[in-house]
Amino acid sequence: MNWFRRLFSRRRLYDDLSAEIREHLDEKVEELVAGGMSREEAPAAARREFGNRTLIEEDSRGAWGWTAIESFFADVRYGLRAMRRTPRFAALAILSLALAIGANTAIFSLINTLMLRTLPVRDPGQLVALMHRYPAPDEPHDNTFSLRTYHLMRDHNDVFSGLLASSYKPLHMRSDGLESETVNSGFAEGTFFSLLGMNPALGRLIAPEDDQASQPFPVAVLSWSFWKTKFNSDPAVLGKKLIVDDVDVTIVGVAPRSFSGLQVETSQDLWLPLAMEPVIAPSDRDRRQISLLGRLKPGVSMEQARAEMAVLYESTLDEDARVSGNPYIRKLKFEMEPAGTGLSILRENFAKPLLALMAIVGLLLLIACANVASLLLARGAARQHEMAVRASLGAGRFRLVRQVLTESLLLSVAGTLLGVVLAYFGASLLVRIILAARRIGTPLELHVHTDAKVLFFTIAVTLFTALLFGLLPALRALRPAVARSLQQTGRSGETRSRRFFGKCLVAGQVALSVVLLSAAMQFIRHLSNLEHLDVGFQRDHLLLVSLDPERSGLEGEQLSRAYRELLAPLAAIPGVRSVSLCGATPISGAGANRAVIVPGYDPKPGEIRNVAENWVAPKYFEALGTPLLAGRDFDFRDQGRPRVAIINQTMAHYYFADRSPIGENVSFDDDDQRYEIVGVVGDTKLYDIREPTYRTIYFNMFQEPWPGSRFVLRTNIDPDAVAPQVIRTVRSVLKTVAIKNVRTMADQVDETIVPERLIALLSGWFGALGALLAAIGLYGLLAYTVARRINEIGIRMALGATSGRVTRMVLREALAMVCAGLIIGIPLAFWGKRFAATLIADLPAASVAPIVFGSVGMIALALLAAYVPARRAARVDPIAALRYE
C-alpha cells in the first residue's frame, strides 16, 4: 500500500531526490573549498568525485521499481500520438477489430446465458434433471412425471439427498389496489427451497408443513423482482392476502434476489405449495405432471444414479399406461442430464446453431487480426527508419518489441471497447430474434447479463488479438538493419521477406473468407429449402384466432353452440373467404395421440400403434388449403349421428395399402367407440416442418362433448388487415370468452425455423464482412506495394511497358494471392461443410455449389479491390516516377 502511495506521489519524491543530491554536492564543494581549493575549481572537482549525477538519479529511481511502469506509460502515450497521426489507419483497424470482437462477445454472451451460467443455488453441480422419452431418435426429452412416479422415486432411491418437484402454470392474480393480471406462477414441493440451499430475502420460504393438502392457510412466496415492481419493495407485504385463481393465499416471504426459477428463459413471479395445484388448477390428481430434479448424494456418480432410477422408473410404466390409456408409455426410456445450468426451453433448439455461429465469428476474428497485421506490417516498413534511429540511440530489441506490442494492445483495447458496445446492442437483437420462436401460451424472456465468464472471455480475446496481429510486426522490430535503414529514405525499395509476409497474410484472409462465404451459402440454401418445403397446406392468407373459454361460464354443448353461431359472422367479414374451427392448428402440435385398432391389420411385435389426433369443424380442410383426396368432408348434419373420422394419406397407406379406407371403422385401446372413415386428406406437418409425416386421424368436433377453441380464417387479402374486425366480431358474439392470441399461419410456420433463419442471417452477414475485410487487406497491400514500387514502374514504362501491361502485372499479383488462398480455403471449406452437418440437422452437405459460390465471389471481390491500385499504377508518369524518392 505504501508503495502505491509513493507511486502516485513520485514527482515530489523525484524532486526531493534531486534536492538531496544537490545538497550533497554543495557540501562537497564547501569541503573542498575549506581544504584550500578555489571556489571556481571546487564544483567541477566535486562532480568528478561524486560521479554522474543523472545516472545516480536514474539508478535511485530504478531501485524504487517505477522505471518499468513509467516506460510503459511512455509507450502508451507514444502509441496514442501515433494513432492520432494516422487517423485513417487507426479507424480502419479499430473498426475491423470492433466488429469481430463485438460479434464474438455477443455470441458468447448468449452461449453463456443458455448453456454455461449456473443456477445461483448451493452446489449446482450436484443437480441432475430426470427425463424420459420415446425410443425413436427424433423424439424430444420430457422432464415431467406423474405424481405417483415422483412419490415412488422419492421414497425408494438411495442416490439422491432429495428430489425437487415443481410445476409451472400461468395464473390469474389480484390484490388490493392491483388489477387482475396473469403472473408466471410455480408450484413447489415443501423441500424445494431447502434442497436448493435458498435463504429468503424477506420472511420465510415454503416449508414441508405448508405442502399439505389439509393446510388451512395456503401460502405464497414472491420473487424479488415481482416484490420490487408490484409491491415497491414494501416489507409490510408479509401477511398480505392475494387471490390466485379465486383462492385466497397469504404472502409469507420473498425469494433471494438472484433466484428467479429453474427455467433459464422464464422468470417466475410467484411460488405456491405443490399440494395447492389441484385446488387452484382443478384436475385429476393422478394425471398431474411435475418436473423433477435430483440432488446427488456426495460420492454418487451420475451413472450410478441413472442406473438405479431407471429401474425405479420402469416399475411405474404399467400403471401410468393404464391411467393414461396410452399403452405406448411402456416404451418410454429413462434418461438423466446435468441440471446445474437450469432447465431451458430454447437450449435444445439453439445450442448447436450458436456453437456454429461461435465457430464462424472465431474465423471472422482471425480474418480481422490478419487484416490489421498486414496494415501494421505495411506501416512498419514505413517506420523502419524510425526504428533504426531508436536502435542507434541505444534502444534494445526488447524495448522496440514492447513499443510495437503496446501499440497493438492500444488498438485491441480500443476495438474491444467499441466492440463491447456493439455486442450489447447485437446481443439484444439476437435475443429478440430467438424469442420469436416462443409458442402460444409460453411467455419467454431472456436476459443477457455480463458476468465473470463474459468479462474473462472479453479480456482473453483482447489480449489474444493484440498478440496475434501484433506478433509479426513485433518480430520484424527485432531485426532493425540500422545502417541500411538510416541510408534509406523510407520510400524506395522493399525487402522480399516483408512482401512475402504480407502476401501470406492476404492469402490467409482469402482462405478463411472462402470458408465463411461457403458456410453462409450453405446455411442460406438450407433456410430456403425449409421456407419452400411442402407443409401440406397454404400458409399464406391464413389467420389463426385462439380463444380461452376457461372463465367464460360456457361448457360443453353451450360452448359448441356459441362457437357454431360465431362461424357465420366471421365468414361475413369482407375479405374472409372461409372459416372453420379446430382443436390444434398445424405446426402447433396434435390434439392428442392414442393407440389405434384397425380391423384386418395385424400389428407387428413392438410396433408403435399411436396415431396423432385432432378435432376439426366442417370446412377446416378447405380453409387450410389441404386437399381432400377421397370421400367427403365433415358436415354439421353429422351431429347426433354415428361418429365419423377423416384420416390423412400416410395413415391410409400405412393401414389400408392399396385398398380404399372409405367406410372402414377404427377404434382405440382405451375407448369402445367406433369411428367410420368418411374421407382421406393430404398430409400436413403437425409439430415442426422438419419432422416426418405422422399418421393422423381427424374427428368431427361437433360430435364431441367439448369443442376446440382455435378458429382458422382463409382470407382474400392480407390477414393482418382483417384481424381488427375479427376481434370486434368475436367480442360482440362471445362477450365472456377471452381472446388468447391472434396471428397469421405464416408467422406460426416461421417460428419453427427461427434457428435456421438466425444462423443464415448472421453467417451471411459475417461471411460478407469477412470477405470485405479480406478485400480491404488485399487493397491495402497492393496500394502500398504500388506506392513502394513507383520507381520500378516508372522504369518499366520508360522502357516501353504499356499501361495495360502494368495493370495486368498488378492484377496478376492479386490473383496469385487469391489463388493461394483458394488452394488453402477450398479443402477447409469441405471440412467445414461436414462439421456444420454434424451441428445442424438436414443440412445439405453433398452439394459443392456453396464452395463454388464462395470461391467465385472471393475472386470477383478481390479483382474489384485490386482494380483501383492497378489503375493507379497504370497512370504513373515515368518522368515523375524516376524523380520520386
Stockholm file with secondary structure:
# STOCKHOLM 1.0

chainA/1-885         MNWFRRLFSRRRLYDDLSAEIREHLDEKVEELVAGGMSREEAPAAARREFGNRTLIEEDSRGAWGWTAIESFFADVRYGLRAMRRTPRFAALAILSLALAIGANTAIFSLINTLMLRTLPVRDPGQLVALMHRYPAPDEPHDNTFSLRTYHLMRDHNDVFSGLLASSYKPLHMRSDGLESETVNSGFAEGTFFSLLGMNPALGRLIAPEDDQASQPFPVAVLSWSFWKTKFNSDPAVLGKKLIVDDVDVTIVGVAPRSFSGLQVETSQDLWLPLAMEPVIAPSDRDRRQISLLGRLKPGVSMEQARAEMAVLYESTLDEDARVSGNPYIRKLKFEMEPAGTGLSILRENFAKPLLALMAIVGLLLLIACANVASLLLARGAARQHEMAVRASLGAGRFRLVRQVLTESLLLSVAGTLLGVVLAYFGASLLVRIILAARRIGTPLELHVHTDAKVLFFTIAVTLFTALLFGLLPALRALRPAVARSLQQTGRSGETRSRRFFGKCLVAGQVALSVVLLSAAMQFIRHLSNLEHLDVGFQRDHLLLVSLDPERSGLEGEQLSRAYRELLAPLAAIPGVRSVSLCGATPISGAGANRAVIVPGYDPKPGEIRNVAENWVAPKYFEALGTPLLAGRDFDFRDQGRPRVAIINQTMAHYYFADRSPIGENVSFDDDDQRYEIVGVVGDTKLYDIREPTYRTIYFNMFQEPWPGSRFVLRTNIDPDAVAPQVIRTVRSVLKTVAIKNVRTMADQVDETIVPERLIALLSGWFGALGALLAAIGLYGLLAYTVARRINEIGIRMALGATSGRVTRMVLREALAMVCAGLIIGIPLAFWGKRFAATLIADLPAASVAPIVFGSVGMIALALLAAYVPARRAARVDPIAALRYE
#=GR chainA/1-885 SS CHHHHHHHTHHHHHHHHHHHHHHHHHHHHHHHHHTTCCTTTHHHHHHHHHCCHHHHHHHHHHHTTCHHHHHHHHHHHHHHHHHHHSHHHHHHHHHHHHHHHHHHHHHHHHHIIIIICCCSSSSGGGEEEEEEECSSTTCCCBCEEEHHHHHHHHHHCSSEEEEEEEEEEEEEEEETTEEEEEEEEEEECTTHHHHHTCCCSEECCCCGGGSCTTCSSCEEEECHHHHHHHHTTCGGGTTCEEEETTEEEEEEEECCTTCCCSBSSCCCCEEEEGGGHHHHSCCCGGGCEEEEEEEECTTCCHHHHHHHHHHHHHTTHHHHHHHHTCGGGGGCEEEEEECTTCBCSSHHHHHHHHHHHHHHHHHHHHHHHHHHHHHHHHHHHHTHHHHHHHHHTTCCHHHHHHHHHHHHHHHHHHHHHHHHHHHHHHHHHHHHHHHTTCCTTCCCCCCCCCCHHHHHHHHHHHHHHHHHHHHHHHHHHTCCCHHHHHHSCSSSCCCHHHHHHHHHHHHHHHHHHHHHHHHHHHHHHHHHHHHTCCCSSCCTTEEEEEEECTTSSCCHHHHHHHHHHHHHHHHTSTTEEEEEEESSCTTSCCSEEEEEECTTCCCCTTCCCEEEEEEECTTHHHHHTCCEEEECCCCGGGTTSSCEEEEEHHHHHHHHTTSCCTTCEEEETTEEEEEEEEEEECCCCSSCTTSCCCCEEEEEGGGSSSCCCEEEEEESSCHHHHHHHHHHHHHHHCTTSEEEEEEEHHHHHHHTTHHHHHHHHHHHHHHHHHHHHHHHHHHHHHHHHHHHTHHHHHHHHHTTCCHHHHHHHHHHHHHHHHHHHHHHHHHHHHHHHHHHHHHSTTCCCSCSHHHHHHHHHHHHHHHHHHHHHHHHHHTCCHHHHHTCC
#=GC SS_cons         CHHHHHHHTHHHHHHHHHHHHHHHHHHHHHHHHHTTCCTTTHHHHHHHHHCCHHHHHHHHHHHTTCHHHHHHHHHHHHHHHHHHHSHHHHHHHHHHHHHHHHHHHHHHHHHIIIIICCCSSSSGGGEEEEEEECSSTTCCCBCEEEHHHHHHHHHHCSSEEEEEEEEEEEEEEEETTEEEEEEEEEEECTTHHHHHTCCCSEECCCCGGGSCTTCSSCEEEECHHHHHHHHTTCGGGTTCEEEETTEEEEEEEECCTTCCCSBSSCCCCEEEEGGGHHHHSCCCGGGCEEEEEEEECTTCCHHHHHHHHHHHHHTTHHHHHHHHTCGGGGGCEEEEEECTTCBCSSHHHHHHHHHHHHHHHHHHHHHHHHHHHHHHHHHHHHTHHHHHHHHHTTCCHHHHHHHHHHHHHHHHHHHHHHHHHHHHHHHHHHHHHHHTTCCTTCCCCCCCCCCHHHHHHHHHHHHHHHHHHHHHHHHHHTCCCHHHHHHSCSSSCCCHHHHHHHHHHHHHHHHHHHHHHHHHHHHHHHHHHHHTCCCSSCCTTEEEEEEECTTSSCCHHHHHHHHHHHHHHHHTSTTEEEEEEESSCTTSCCSEEEEEECTTCCCCTTCCCEEEEEEECTTHHHHHTCCEEEECCCCGGGTTSSCEEEEEHHHHHHHHTTSCCTTCEEEETTEEEEEEEEEEECCCCSSCTTSCCCCEEEEEGGGSSSCCCEEEEEESSCHHHHHHHHHHHHHHHCTTSEEEEEEEHHHHHHHTTHHHHHHHHHHHHHHHHHHHHHHHHHHHHHHHHHHHTHHHHHHHHHTTCCHHHHHHHHHHHHHHHHHHHHHHHHHHHHHHHHHHHHHSTTCCCSCSHHHHHHHHHHHHHHHHHHHHHHHHHHTCCHHHHHTCC
//
